[in-house]
Amino acid sequence: MRSLMVTSIGVTCAAALTLPLAAPALSAPVPHASSARPPSAAPQSPGAGPPAAPAGSAPTESTPTDSRTAPAGEPDDSGEPDDSGEPDDRSAGVAGSTQSLPLERLAASSDRSAAPAPGRGLDRRTTRPFSLVGVVWDDAEAELHGTVQVRTRAAGGERWSDWQDVETHNDEHAADLGSDERASGAVRGSTAPLWVGASDGVEVRVHPEAADEEGRSIAVRLPEGLRLELVDPGPDPATESAPAGQAGAVPGGRTSATPASLPVRPGPPPAGTAAVVPETLTAASAAASAVNAEFAPLGASLIPAMTQAETAEAAAEAAEEAVGAKPYIGPRPGIITRKGWGADEKLRERNFAYTKTVKAAFVHHSATGNNYTCKQAPSVLRSIYRYHVKSSGWRDFGYNFAVDKCGNIYEGRAGGVSRAVLGAHTLGFNTNTMGIAVLGSYSSTNPPAAAVTAVAKLTAWKLGLFGRNPKGKVTLVSGGSNKYAKGKKVKMNVISGHRDGFATECPGARLYKKLGTARTSSAHLQGR
């Protein structure tokens, strides 16, 4: 029986992970500037995968526990200086790298009316290649009240870009206050990351905003420990070519575009067939793949789409024991796995963290800009992932799913696409929700119709697994944000925008206006 119940995946995962996998040895936590990830309290035995949920039981916040175990096999930073003399984290066996450069005091302005407190920045300089930039600081609780601007030089060229604004948010995308992830000691304050494409030169300036005090204009103090992060996503994973349009089959035979480099894999093996672990998978990669083994074989780069009939049949089988239950669920869309977009599983925390259910979906924009092609989307994701983990100190990629401008859907935070994985996407409302990031910035740019359609397809399926009506309302309890105090009960749309739970521009005014369309389409796909 092809079951869509989230409770069945633990058994499949446990069975798959009993195969003889050679796990790399654990290494010491990697320091970053003045803060470091704390040592693990109880590391798992080498080769052990994530604890599986007991058969027939729903995963909870403590199943498995968040032990803050260091990533399996994560090597130490190389400590080698880059061209500017600053250390970075280039390491053998880890895809990509991050150059972390401390910002310097900018020269005072000759304008006497300017704020007395100078800004921070870096003059133009040549660096090793990078594709994404961001600024971080020591205290995760401190806000950067000011402006951050960068300009970059295209790799191998002489042309410099215009100044680009970097969104200076911090808390609005983060783990909840009081959570193990937030209290790890590794989390830093950070701006949004900005995708700039292949570059090898950078200039940055950070200016504090002015405030009025007794008729005098003064500058707000900038947070301590400001550093510029230059992220290289590393090369795309080696995959076989696939026909375009295989990632998202929808009713009527129409499909959404697929990056040409992504492969098409067969469906999962028949029940009772022994799983075969590809030789190229590490223990961490196998663990991240095994939680999706109900839908695709280990090491698959794509979870294939299902038709409406196939999805409905599977949902009906899963609900056989529920008296009078009628499943409302949309067809499962094709989902590009973490393996498909090249996630380096050595970067993230070893264990997975879950909540009890999924009551709502929060839609975001990534604020990384719109200057990417769909073929580059996997590189954008690897860059954001590295920035979230290595620069911001999070346990994994913050969002549960991502959607690119062509409508391709990507698995985000590890733990299983059908399970209630705890994310770090909406401060105060990460528990019992899911976060979907549409890659791009949509405050003044309309989101592509394909992206809005993909949000509808994904929510129709995923919310349907948990019995949620995309056009309905739900009551959530705030974990504390700048909009709702901790413990406040808030009634929200089942499909909400980030700004509904936090005072922020996210997901951008133009994307926020499209959420009504997404709700209607999602409900229609569910058969409501």
N, C-alpha and C positions, 0 to 999 in steps of 0.2 A: 504494500500500500504506500503510495506516495503521499506522505502526510506533511501538511504545512504547519502542524502544531510546533511551537517553539520548544516544547518540552522534550521532543524526540531527538533533538540534535545532540544533546549531551551524550547519549548512548553511542551515536555514530562517531562522535569525536573521540570518546574513550576507546572505542574499538580500533580506530585508525591509529591512535597514538601508542598502542601497545606494540606496534611494529618496531623492529630494531633500528632506532635512529641514533646516530652518533652525535651527541651534543657538544658544541664547543665549550671549552672551559670558561667559567665566569671570571671576569676581570674586575679590578677595582673600579668604583664609580669614577666618572670623568668630571674633573673640576671645570668650572667656567667662571672666569674672572674671580670674584671674591666669594662666590657661593658654590656649593657642590651638592650633588644628590646624596642623601644620607645612606649609610650602609644598610644593607638588607637585614631584616630581623630574622627571617626564616627562609632562606633560599631553597628551592626545590631540588630534588635529586637530578643530576645530569640526565638528560634524555626525557625527563617527565614533561608532559604537556600540561596545559591548564586543567585544574580540577573540573571534572564533568558534573553537571547537575544530575541528581538522582533521577532515574527513569520515572516518568510520570509526574514529576514535580516542576513547578515553574521556577526559573532562576530568581534569586533575590539579591539584595545589595551585598549580602555576605557570601554569595555562592558564585564564583569562588571569592575568597577574601582578597583584599587589596593589601598585599604584604610589602609593597614598594620594592620588590625584588629587582636587582639590576638586570638590564637586558642581557639575554643569553649571549655569551661570546662577544660582548662589546669590547673592542680594543681600547687601549688608552689613547689619549691625544698624542700626536707625534711630538708636539712641543717645538717643532721646527719653525723658525721665524719666516714670515712672508716677506714680500718685497719692502714692506714698510718697517720691518723689524718686529712685528707683533706676532704672537703665537696664534695658531689656529688648530683645528681638530682633524687635519688630514690623517687618515689611518688606513692601513692596508685592510682590504676586505669590507670597508664601509663605503657605500656609494655616495658620491658628492663630498662637499666640504663646506666649512663655514669660516670665513675670516672675520675676526672680532676686533675692531679697532676703537680704542678709547677716544672720545671726542675732546678736542682742545678748546681752550678759551679763545673766542674770537676777539679780534682787535676792536677796541671801543670806537664807536661812531664819532665822526667829527661834528655831527648834528647835536647841539646842546639840548635840544628838545627830546632827544631819544632817551629811552629808559636807561637809568644808571647801571643796572645789572647787565653785563654783557651776555651774549649767547654762547653757544658751543658749536663746534663744527670741525671740518677738515677741509683744507685747501685741495685743489685738484691734484690727483695723484694716480699713478699707474698701479694696478693691482693684478693679482692672478684672476683668471676668468670667473665671473659670477653672473647670475641672471635675476636675482631677487634681493631686495634690500629692506632693512627695517632698523629701528633703533630700540635698544633695550636699556633698562636701568636696574639698580640693585633692589629697591623696595617695591614689591608687587602691590602694596597698598597705596603707593604714591601715584598721583596723577601728573601727567605732563601737560601743564596749562601753557600752550604756546603753539608755534608752528614748526613743522619739520619739512624741509625741502631738500631734494637731491637732484643732481643732474649727472648723467653718466656718458661714457664714451663707448660707442659700439666696438665690439671686439675686433681687433685687427685694422681699425680705421682711425681717422683723425677727427671725425665729426662728433661734437658734443650735443647732447639733447638740451631742450629747454629745461628750466626748473620745473620739477614736478612735486606736487604736494603729497605728503604721506599722511594718511589718516592717523590721528594721535590717540585713538581710543586705547583703553587698557582693560578695565574690569569688565566691560560689556561682553567680551568673549573670553570666558575663563571658567575654571572649575568653581563649584559653589564654595562659599565661605564655610570653614569648618570641615570640609571634606579631606580625606587622606591626601588627595592629589594637591589641593591648595596648601595643605599644611606640611608638605614634604620637605620644605627648606630649600628646594631647588627653583621655585617659581620666581620669575622676575617680572617687573613691569615691562610692557612692550607696546610699540605702535602696531598698526596693521602692517603686514608685509606688502611690498609693492613689486610687481613683476616688471622688469625693465628689459628683458631679453639679454642675449649674450653680450656681455660688456667686460672691459678690462681697465676702466678708469672711472673715478667717482669724485664728487665734491658734495659736501653736505653742510647745511646750516640749520641750527635749532635756535629759535628766538623765543624768549618768554613773552607771554601776553602781558599787556599793561593793565594795571588796575588803578583805580582812583582812591586816594587816601587823603582826606582833608584837603581836597582841591589840588593835590599833587599827583602826577602820574608816576607810578612806580612799577617795577617789573616783578612779576610773580617768580619766586625762586624755582629754578629747574631741579628735578630730582637728581640725586647723586648717582655717580657711576654710569653716566651715559656712554653707550658704546654703539658703534655702527656695525651691523651684521650684514655681511655680503655672502649670499648663499649660492653655491654651485650645486644644481640638482644631480649632477652626474649623468652618465649616458643612459639612454633608454634601454630597457631590458631587451635582450635578444629574443625575438619571437618570430614565429612564422607569419607570413602574410595572410590576410583574411579578406574576403569580399566585403566591400563597403556596405554598410546598412545592416549588419548582423546583430548589433548590440541591442536594438530595441524594437522587436517586432510588435505591432499593435493590431487590433482587429481590422480586418479588411485587407491584410497583406501589406500595409504600408510599414516602412521601417524608418528609424532615425539613423543619421550618419554615424559611422564608426571610424576612428582613426585607422588608417590603412595598416599600421604596424601591429594592430591587435589581432590575436589569433581567434579562430572559432574552434571550440572544443566540443567533443561529444558530451552527451548528458551523463549522469552518474551511472555507475555499473548496476546491474540488476541486484535485487536484494539477495543477500547471502554470498555475494561475490567478494572475495578477499581484496581489500584495497592494496594498491601497489604505490609505494612512495617513490616518486621520481628521484633519481640519484642526485639531482642538483638541489633538492630541497634541504635546508638546514632544519634543525629541530624547531626553531622559532618560526620558520616559514611554514613548516608542516602544521604547526599548531594553529597559525592564522588561517590556513586553508581548510583544516579539518572541521572547523566549526561550521563550514558551509558544505560539508561532504554530502548532505542530503540533496543538494542541488547540482553539484558538479564534482568531478574527480579531484583528488589531491593535486595541487599544482596547477589547476586550471586558471587561465587568464580571464575567462568569461563565464558567468552564470547565464545560460541561455534563457531567452524569453519563453514563456508559455502562452498558449492561446487562452481565450476566455473560457472555452469549454474545459480545457485541461485544468486550469486553475480552479474553476468551480467544482469540478469532479473531486479534486484533491481536498478542497475545503469541505465539501459535503462528507467525505470519508472521515475527515478529522473531527467533524461535529456530530458523528453518528450517535454518540452517547448523550448529547445535550438534548433534552426533551424539547421538541418543538423549535429547535434552533434552526434558523435559516441563515446560512452564511452570506454576507454581503462582502464581496472581495473582488477587486479588479484583477485583470490578467497580470501575472508576474512579468515585469519588464526585464530586458537583458541588463545585467549589471557587470561592469568591468571590475574584477577583483583587485585586491591590493597587489597580488602577483602581477596582474595585468598592467597596472600603472607603475610598477617597479618599486613598491615600498620596501625599504630595507628594514627587515624585521629585527635587526640587531639594535636599532635605535630605540625602540619603544620599551616600555615596561613589559616584563615577561607575562604577568598574569592579566586576565581580563576582568573588568568590573561591570556588574549588571545592576539594574533596578528591577522592580517587580513587574512592570507592565509598560506599555506605551499609550499614553492618554492623548497626546497631542504632538504636532509637528511644528517646529519653529523654522521659518524660512529666513535665510540670510543672503547677503552678497559677501563675497570674500574681500572686497575693497582692494583687490590687487591690480585693478585697472583692466581695460578691455583690449590692450595691445598684445593679444596672444591669438594663435590659430588653434583650431581644434586638434591638430596634430601635435601641438605643443602642450596640450592640457595635461598629459601625464607628467611632463617636466614641471609644470606649475604646481601640480599636486605634490610631487616629491620635494619641491622647494618649500611649500607651506608646511608640510610634514616636518621637515628638518628644522624650520624656523620655530614651529610649535614646541618641538622636543628639545633641541639643542640650545636654542636661543631663549625661549620663553620658559623652559623648564617643565613643560607639561608631560604627562605620561605617554601621550600618543597624539596623533592627529585629532584636532578638536571636534570636528563635525562627524556625524554618523554617516553622511552621504555627501557627495558633491555632484554637481551637474554642470556641464560645459555649455557653451553658446550653441553647439550643434545638437544638444539634447541628449548627449551620452551621459549615462548614470554610472557613478563610481562608488565602490565600497569605501567608506572612510575609516573611522576608528575600528580597530580589530575587535572581534568577538562574535561575529556571525550576523549576516544581513537580516535574518528573520528574528533575532533575539533583541531583548531590551537592554542594549549596551549603554552604559553611562557615559555621556559625552562631556565636553567642556565648551559648550557653544552659547549658552544663554545663562549668564550669571543669575542665580536665584531660582532657575527653573530647569535645571539639567535632569533632575530626578523624574522618572516616568515620562520622559519626552524624548523626541529625536530631533536632531538638527540637520538641516539640508542647506549647504552653501552653494549658491549659483556663482560660478567663477566669473568675476568681473565687478564693475562698479556701476550701480544703477540709480544714482541720485539724479542725474540729468540725462541719462541715456536709457532708452527703452530696452527692456530685456527681449532677446529674440523669442519668437513664438515657440520655437522648438524647445527652449529651456523651460518655459512655463508649462508646456505640454508634458515634459519629462517630470516636473514636480507633481503634476496631476497623476501621472501613471504610477510614480513611485509611492505616493501617499495612498492611492486607491488600493494598492497591494499591501503595503506595510501596515497601514492603519486598519485595513480589513482583517489582517491576522489577529488583531487585538479587539475586534468588534467595534471599531470607532466609525462614526458617521462624519465624513469630511465637511459636511455643511452644518454640523452640530456644534454645541457648546460643551465645555468641560470646566470643572472647578479644580484649580491647581493651588498648592500651598507654596508660598514663596519661601525660598531659603535665604532671602535677604538680597536686595538690590537697591539701586538709587531711585527706584520707582515704587517698590513695595517692600515694607518692613518684613523681617523674618517672621514666619508664622501667619502672615496675612493670607486669607483665602481669596483667590481671584478667579472670576469667571471669564474664560477666554474662548475664542474660536478654536476648534480642534485643529485647524490649519491657521496658525498665527504668524505674524511677522515678528522679528526680533524686537522691534520697538514696542510691541504690546507688553513685553515683560521687563523692558529696560528703557530708560530715557536715552535714545540713540537715534541716529539717522538710518541705521541698518534696518531693513535690507535695501535702503535707497527708496526715494519717493516713487520712482517709476515702477520698480518691481513690486512695491507694496500695493500699488493700485491694481496690479494684476492678480492679487491673491483671491479676489472674488471669482475670477474666471477659473483659477486653479481649483477652488473648492467645488464649483459647479461641475467641472469636467471630471474631477476625482469621484464625486458622488455618482455621476452618470456611469463611469466605468465600473463602479461597484454594483450597478443595477438598481440604484435608488431613484 
